[in-house]
Amino acid sequence: MNHQEPRVWQPDVTVATVAVRDGRLLCVEERVAGCLVINQPAGHLEPGESLLQAAVRETREETGWNVRLTHLVGSYQWQAPVAADGSGGRHFLRFAFAAEPLDLLPDATLDEGIVRALWLAPDELLAQAARHRSPLVWKVVADYLGGSRYPLSLVQQLA
């Protein structure tokens, strides 16, 4: 009889930001498992912060840009595929926000694994779909480009 403790299932809560300047999207190139991939500025919700605070923080940490959130683009649920070695399979809940870029911090140090921030036109991002970190990257952008914008008041943090 197997006496292992049951594993508690808990999805990863992440945020992502779609910031646009002159028709170009703020993206990051990052190294993940030895591969150079493209993503929105995105990351995990940390203890004690709101989803809105996390989105602003992650954008600053990954790109060096300060942003002002303007809208909720959408919420997304995705499960990463399970690899042959049994790794992967994590579940993600992503909250994506539209943002206005304000200013670039001089001498910003980017998060570990981030190679660089870059501005890509939507067609340039789509042309590199094979390098997207996950299907969430283009789905969020496609929704944004399709006009998906909801008031930030839909995202509430209760005390």
URMOBEL-V573999 format. One record per pair of residues at least 4 apart in sequence whose ideal C-beta (glycine too) atoms are under 6 Angstrom apart, sorted by sequence separation. I is the first residue (numbers start at 1). J is the second residue. If there is no record, write none. Layout:
BEGIN
i:I j:J
i:I j:J
END
This chain:
BEGIN
i:49 j:53
i:54 j:58
i:58 j:62
i:59 j:63
i:83 j:87
i:110 j:114
i:120 j:124
i:133 j:137
i:135 j:139
i:136 j:140
i:138 j:142
i:150 j:154
i:20 j:25
i:31 j:36
i:32 j:37
i:49 j:54
i:83 j:88
i:120 j:125
i:132 j:137
i:143 j:148
i:59 j:65
i:60 j:66
i:82 j:88
i:132 j:138
i:19 j:26
i:29 j:36
i:30 j:37
i:81 j:88
i:82 j:89
i:59 j:67
i:80 j:88
i:29 j:38
i:45 j:54
i:80 j:90
i:27 j:38
i:28 j:39
i:79 j:91
i:28 j:41
i:55 j:69
i:78 j:92
i:43 j:58
i:77 j:93
i:41 j:58
i:52 j:69
i:41 j:59
i:76 j:94
i:75 j:95
i:41 j:62
i:41 j:63
i:74 j:96
i:17 j:40
i:73 j:96
i:16 j:40
i:17 j:41
i:72 j:97
i:73 j:98
i:16 j:42
i:71 j:98
i:14 j:42
i:69 j:97
i:70 j:98
i:14 j:44
i:69 j:99
i:70 j:100
i:13 j:45
i:67 j:99
i:68 j:100
i:28 j:62
i:67 j:101
i:68 j:102
i:15 j:51
i:65 j:101
i:66 j:102
i:26 j:63
i:66 j:103
i:17 j:55
i:15 j:54
i:65 j:104
i:15 j:55
i:64 j:104
i:64 j:105
i:17 j:59
i:55 j:97
i:94 j:136
i:15 j:58
i:51 j:95
i:64 j:108
i:96 j:140
i:19 j:67
i:62 j:111
i:61 j:111
i:62 j:114
i:63 j:117
i:18 j:73
i:78 j:136
i:76 j:136
i:73 j:140
i:74 j:143
i:73 j:143
i:73 j:144
i:74 j:148
i:73 j:148
i:12 j:90
i:14 j:92
i:16 j:94
i:71 j:149
i:72 j:150
i:71 j:150
i:11 j:91
i:12 j:92
i:13 j:93
i:14 j:94
i:15 j:95
i:16 j:96
i:17 j:97
i:18 j:98
i:19 j:99
i:21 j:101
i:11 j:93
i:17 j:99
i:19 j:101
i:31 j:113
i:72 j:154
i:30 j:113
i:72 j:155
i:30 j:114
i:28 j:114
i:29 j:115
i:29 j:116
i:28 j:117
i:38 j:128
i:27 j:118
i:27 j:120
i:38 j:131
i:37 j:131
i:38 j:132
i:39 j:133
i:24 j:119
i:25 j:120
i:37 j:133
i:24 j:121
i:39 j:137
i:25 j:125
i:51 j:155
i:50 j:157
i:16 j:140
i:18 j:144
END
